[in-house]
Structure formats: C-alpha cells, structure tokens
Amino acid sequence: LIGILWAYFFTWISLPLYAVFIAIFLLLAWTIRPMSLHQFRFRIISGILVSLLFIILGSQLVKVNQKKSYQSHYTQLDLSHLLIRINSPFIEKEKSYKTIGHVIGGYHSSDSSSTNSIGKILLYFEKSTTPPLEYGDVIFISASRLQEIQNLGNPNEFDYQAYLNRQNIYHQIYLTKTDWFLTEKSSTQLLKKISFQARGVLLEVIRSFDFEPSEFAVASAILLGYDEYLDPDLRQLYSG
C-alpha cells in the first residue's frame, strides 16, 4: 500500500525497475549472512529489507499499469485513425449506448500501413433500437474527434476524470452511424463472451424487480460488482 500510494502522490520520485533487483539481492545476501549476524538484535534488518522490497514492488506495479507512458500508447503516436476492439457489453444510456474500446492499431495520416498501438477509450454510440455492435467487433474511427475526459467543474463533485484515468481511460468519443465502420466481426475469447452474457442475464433478473434507476445501479454494483450504472453523482454520494 505504501508503494502504491507513493507512486500516485509522489510522482516526481520515480524508482527505476532495477531497484527491484537490488532489493531482492540485498534480501538474499542477508538471508545467507554469517552465523554471527543471526543474533536476535539484528532481526529488524530482515523486516526493513522485506518492507523495502514490497514498497518498491508496489511502486513498480503502478508504473507498469500506467499504460499512457508506454511508447505504443495511442497518445504517444500522433495517429490520425484508430482500430478499436469493443471490449465490454453495451450500457444503454438515455441518448446513447456506452462501452469501452481497446485500441489495437492505428494509422498515420501520411502512411497507409497499420501501427501496433494500445489504450482504452470510452465510446458512446448514437442511440438506435439495438446496440450497433457486439463484444469483440473491431471498428475504424478518426482520432481527431477524441475528447479528453474532464470533470464538469462543479464544487465537491466526484472526480470522474481521476476515476477513469486510474483505469487507463483518458479520452471519450461520441459516434454517429457515419463516424465508424466495421472492419472485423467478433473473434474474441469464447469464455469471456459467455461470462458477459451470463452477467447480462443476471442484470435483467435484478432489473425485473422494478427498482428505481439508482437502486438498480447500487444493487448491480453490490451483487455483481458491476458499477457501470453508477453515475458520478451517485459515486460521490457513496464515496462521501
């Protein structure tokens, strides 16, 4: 926990990856220490070395999971178009369908060949009778219409931007029917697709109890761990 919090709040103090190996080496060296150092009064050194190792590991874990710093992240490549795989079921909103897409490639404006890329983007599709795509489909979109995720600026509001940034989501985009086209049909893991379908069935069971929207959001979050229906105001209420 100390290592994770350190990486979040003291970003200007960044430990290199080799610090992990140094800590492991010191711990191993202390483990095979001479018998003269096996006295009880030296026990604190073992605790310090183990704690140091876990602090460094926690810090590196955050660094590894911050995908935006990767050279292959779409924000680092100045791409004009993106290939995005739908990576979660659609959530029906009042005026749109919401889902999360994983960037799997992109194109530069001056190059027709695809570039490997990573990243996650929040996608909003124009409302129609049914969701326009399925989990696992790949679409082609223009990167110029991406919008950086920002808070509304209301006093004491839930920090939705930081919440999504911690999930490596930094941009969103609203897509009409003419803003994208399908390049590949669903070809993802069968087990994951089945699990999403099972979750959808359970969500419909919860919905059948005629809860109010906020009650349904809380019930789905508590019972299924699915918090996508919690709006920022509701998150703020529970975080307080």
N, C-alpha and C positions, 0 to 999 in steps of 0.2 A: 504493500500500500504506500509506503514512504517513497519507493522508487517511482511508482506511477504518478503520485501527486507531485513529486519533484519534476518529472518530465513535463507535466501540464503547466505548472506555475513558475518554474524557473527555467524557461526555455533557453535563456542565454547561457546556461551551464549545461552543455551537451557532452555526454561521455561517449568516447569512441567505442566501437564494437570490441576492440582488443582489450578493453578494460575488463570484460567478462573473463577472458582467458587469463589475464593477470590475477584476478581474484581467485579463479579456480586453481591456478598454480600455487598461489600463496597458501590456500587451504590444504592442498595436497602436501606441500612442503611441511606445513605444520603438523599434518597427520603422521608423517614419518620422522618427526623430530626425535632427538636423542632422549633416552630414558631420564636423563637429569632434568628435562623440562616437562616431565609428566606429573609434576607436583600439583597439588590442589590449587595453589595460589595462582597458577598460570591458566586456570580454566576460562578466565574472562577473554583470553585471546581467541580461543575457539569460537566463542559467542560473537565476538566482534567480526571475525573473518566470515562466518556464516551469514551474519546480518548484512555485511557489506556486499557479499555475493548476491543476496536476494534483492537488495536495493538496486544494484546495477542491473540485474535481470529485469526488474520491474520497469526501470527506465528504458531499457532496450526494447522491451515488449511494446511500449507506447510508440517508440520510434519506428519499429518495424510495421506497426499497424497504421501509421500516418502515411497513407498512400500518396498524398499530394506531393511529397518530397521526392517520389520516385521519378526518374528521368522518363519513364514510359507513361507517366500520368498525362491525361489529355490536356491538362492546363499547362504543361511544360513543352508542348509540341507545336503550338500555333497551327492547329488543324482547322480546315475550312468545313469539313464534313465528317460525320461520325457514324460508325456502325455500332448499334446498341442492341443488346440482347435483353428482352423482357425477363426480369429475374424474380418477380413476385406476382401474386394474383392481383387483379384489379380491385380497387376500392371505389365504390360508387359515391361520388360527391353530388352536391346539389346541381352543379353545372358541368361536371366533368367526371372522367374516370382517372384515378390516380394509381400509379405504380412506380416501381423503381427499376431502372435500367442499368445494366453493366456495359460499359464501353469495352468493346473487344477489338476495335480497329478504327482507323481514321485516314483521311486523305488531306494532303496539302493542296492549296489552290493551283500550284504550278506542277503537280505531279499526279499522274493517274494511277500509280501503284499504291496499294494499301500499306499503312504503317501500323504495326502492333501497338496497342495502347490499352490502358486500364483506367478505371474510375467508375464512380456511380453517379447517376443523375436522376433527379426526381422528375417524373414525366406526368403531365396532365394532358389527357386526350379529350377532344371535343365530344360533348355528350351525344350519344346516339341511343338506339334502342337496346343494344347489347355492347359489351366491350369489344373494341375493334380487333383485338389481337388475343393470342393465347400465351401462357407462360412458355418461354423458350424461343419464341419468334424473334427474328433479327430484323431490325429496321434501319433505314438510311435517312439521316436528318442533316440539316445545316447547323453548324456550330455557332453561326453568327447570331442566332436567336436565343442563345442561352442567357439566362438571367441569374445573377448571383443571389443566393438566398440571403434575405435580410429580415430583421425584425421590423415590426410596424412602428416602433418608436414610442409606444405608449408607456407611461410610468409604471414601474413594477411589473411589467409583463414577463411572461415566461420566455426565457432566452432560447427561442426555437432555432435560431441560427447556430448557436453553440451546440445544441442538442443534435442537429443534423451533421454538423461538422465533426463531431465525435464519432459519427457513423461513416465518415469519409464522403459525405454528400455536401457539395459546395454550390451546385447550380441546379436550376429547375428550368423547365421549358413547357410552354403550352402549345399543343399541336392540333391544328385543324386537319381535315381529311386530305388537304393538298400539301401538307408540310412534311410528309413522310411517305415512304413506300417500302413494302415488304421485300426483303432480299432472301430470306430463308425461313422455312416453316420450322416449327418446334422440333428440336433434336437434342433435348437435354435429358438428364438422368430420370429414368422411369420412377425410381423410388421417391425422389424428391417431388415429382409431379403428383404421385399418388398421395403423398403426405399433405400437399397443398389442397388436393381435392377433399381429403378427409377433414381437414380443418374447415374448409368451406361448408361441408355438411353440418359440422358441429356448430358453426356460427349461425347457420339457418335454424338449427334447433333452438339456440338461445334467442334468436330473433322471433321465433314463434310464440314466445311468452308475452309479446306486445309490450316490451319495455319502452320507456322513453329513450330518445337517442343517447342522452348522456348516461342513462342506466345501462343500456346495451353496451356502450363503449367501455364502461368500467367492468361489466360482467365478462366481456370477451378478454379484457386485459388480465383479470384475476384468474379466470378459469382456464384460459388457453394461452396466456402470455402474449396475446396479440393486441398491441396497443395502437395500431394504425387508426382506429376510430376515435382516439382521444385527441380532441382539438387543443390548440395551445392554451386556451383559457382554462380548460379542464385540467391540463397538466399543471398549470400554475396553481390551481386550487389545491391539488393533491401534494405538490411539492412544498407548499407553504405549511 
